[in-house]
């Protein structure tokens, strides 16, 4: 994620007025209505994703078979490839065949390797998943404590130098492109200091620089939002009441402030985390990781359209599932986000 200024979002988040946490059991009707809504949303999202990935080939200018074989290919070779790709069939029948293949986990065969696309994705997905989910863990474990700490230390106009300094640093790194960060990290830690490998996946340490480069911008972007949310939560009446009861700092901030600021923070974080999947594909080309990113670049060069379709479909499905997971976590933290009664 790069070039995104979240100051407006952070200000809007800071203006929110969260209510004290509500205790009690979750009603079954709340989770039931939530499940129905999310199931409908999932079906719609997956349907749009399937349509978009199917249209990758038909929307190619000209004849895809000629684009693959080149303009000097014989008419017989072009006709044979069109039959192999089912391009000789009407578009609705092509779409039905594509959907039927999805239900049987058949994404076609790679032109380049002449192997099932599912096998290609299965061999490359672990590298991308390690990078993307590693960055997600770093963002969550660093951004939320960092933002909350800065918010607590600078609340009510305290330590203005810290608030201004953190805002400047966070704004700079939040807009830092991941590929630029990756290049600089390679120069510093791989070339100058020679403490980490510059690329590849020969060892687990090879993932440190890609994960750091991918997580750098989103970490500071989320931390800025957490700071604003912390300001808002700490001004609530129930926090003042908790202070009056002389609760320990751990109980005050972790037990009362954290659950409330997590709701709006995770909503934004879910969008950022889903975008990390796309960022992982880009960062893999910088560090020569043999994941889906490097594979889709090669597939584009060799016009391996089934592989392109399969990778886009896989990454899109993972992004949808991440957002679903965030919604479930939000429901567990704050039942009011389920859209129903939070207690009985």
Buried (B, 14 or more C-beta within 10 A) or exposed (E): BBEEEBBEBBEEBBEBEBEBBEEEEBBEEBBEBBEEEBEEBBEEBBEEBBEBBBEBBEEBEEEBBBBBBEEEBEEEBBBBBBEEBBBEBEEEEBBEBBEEBBEEEBBBBBBBEEEBBBEBBEEBBEBBBBBBBBBBEBBBEBBBEBBBBBBBBBBEEEBEEEBEEBBEEBBEBBBBBBBBBBBEBBEEBBEEEEEBBBBEBEEEEBBBBBBBBBBBBBBBBBBBBBBBBBBBBBEBEBBEEBEEEEBEEEEBBEEBBBBBBBBBBBBBBBBBBBBBBBBBBBBBBBBBBBBBBBBBBEBEEBBBBBBBBBBBBBBBBBBBBBBBEBBBBBBEBBBBBBEBBBEE
